[in-house]
C-alpha cells in the first residue's frame, strides 16, 4: 500500500494535504511551504460559486429552472434566452467558452469585459443537450447572476454568506494585496510555463475569477468539504440546508463524454462525481476506489478536493505544479486511493 505522504513528497511540488475522517483531522501536511501558504486552486474554485447560487435558490432569491436572462436580461440575446441557471450548473448551457480558451483567459481579470463577451456569445451546443465543461464562463455566468440577485459583487457575497460565517479566513476569491507574501507561485513544466507565468501575475491573482481564482489553504478547503458532509454546518454554524447540498450533489450526467474535456465525467449540479471505473485515471482523479457518492472538483490536475459521504472523509490536496497532459490527474488518483487505503486500514 502506498503511503500518501510519500507520494506527495516524491511528486516534487510545493504542496499541502489535509484529510479529515469522521470530523477529526488525520493528515495535515505542508511540503515546501508554510501551513498557511495560499495556493491558487484553479477549477477547484468552481463549487464555491455554485454553492453560493444554490444558497440564493434556497432562500427563494432565484429559481434554478428560470432562464439566466430572467435575472440578467442582456444575456438573453443570440439564442441564449432559454438557458437556465441549472443548465449552467450542469455545464449544459452550451457555452464552454465565450470566444476562445485563450481569449477568455486574457480577459478573465476584467469582470465587465468577460460579462460582455458572454452577452455577445452564441451557444456552441444546443442548451441542455450535452455536457461541455465551462472552463471560465462557468464562474462569470453564475457570478453575474449572483451579483444581480444578491446586490453585491460575487466575492463580497461569498465572503459574507459562506466564508466568514464558517470561519474560513484563509480562503479568498481574489487574493488581497496584504496577503501577497503568502502566495505559492505556480510552477509550470514544459508547455505549461507560459500559463504559469500568467497565473503568477499580481493582476491575475488579485482578480475575481470565480471559476478558477480562489486562493486557499488545504486546511480551509478540507473544512469547507467537512461542512458539506455535515449537512451545511461547521463548528455549530449552519450556512446551507441539507437538502440544498443534496440537490447540488445530484447527478446530471452518467456515461456521457464531455464535449470540451473529451473525457467521461460524472457531473452533478456544481461538482464532479467519483465512482470506481475501468476508465483512465484522468477521468477519476478522486480515485479508482472512490464511491459513486463522492463529490468534489479537480483543478487543472494540480489541485483537488472531494468529500466521500460513505466513508466520512473530506480531502484537500493542493500543489503548485502545472503540467501539460494527464500525468497530474494520474498522480491525484494515486494520492486519493492511497488516502482511502490508509484511513480505512
Phi, psi and omega in degrees: 000129179288140173277125184300324181289328174296317177299318181295315183292321181289340181293333174084016180254157163291133190204159168225138176230125177229128180230130177244127180239124180053038177081002182244132178290121180250338173222131175208088190233136174245132181241112178080011181204171176283156178299336180257015176294145187253121180263143166283117192260011175052222188285357168299348176290332193302319180299337181295311180290327178298315181290330174298318178293319176299322178296317178297324176292320177303323181277356180083011180284339176207166175242132181295337182262007171274153176297146172307322183295342176295334180251343184219078189304325183296340181286337193285002181280166172057048174080016184251005186297334182263359181293126183264162176300320180298320178298325175295312180303329183268002186062034180241019181278352179080015183233062179301328172221156175278318179235293177203167179301312181293316181299317179293322180294319181292333181267354193293341179277356181243103185302309185296320179297319179292321179293317179296324178298322177290324176298325183272351187283156170250143178300140176274338176227154178299127182307130178091344189285311188223152171283133177213105189312123180270094193300297177248333181300330180308310184288323180287324177296307181291323182293323179288323174299314180298320180298316184287325181279319186274345175077018178207158176303151187297326179294323177292319178298316179299319180295311186283328186269330185235305191291310181295313179301329181274355181071028181268072184284353177253027175234127186218127170271096191095114185284121178297145180303326183293344181253010184304322184292343181267359183290151171256115179297142175286137178247117179261142179243138177057236184290356180265003184294320181295317178299317180300318180298322179292318180292339181273354178292144179300320181296329178285312185293331181273348185287155176269100182233088191298334182279348187208349195256023174283135170251133187199169169262157178298324180298314179296318181295317178297321178294325175300316179288331173297321176302319181292322176297327183269022173072027176099010183237139175220127180052039177083001181254125178261131177239340181222148174281147178306321180295331178292318178293319177301319179294321180293332182272351186295128183300143177238353175208140178223119175078005181269144174276124177293127187290337180269313183278338181061037176226156174278102181250131172273112180259153169243224179248043180147354181227161159273152182244151180269202180130138178295146183198159175268007182282167179302153180299337178299337176270349185224060179297340178282002175108141177293337178267009183290152177285148174300341179273354178297137180224146181175207179198137173276148176233096177053031178059019176233345175228148184203140172218143176203164175226139179243105181294333182286329181253355180059049180241133169245131191229134173219124180229110183245131175227170179250010188263110181258119183238148169287157178080198189249011180300322180298320179293321178296321176295317178301317180298320180295317179294317179300313180294323178295322176295316179301317179294319183293315185282339179269342182282000000 
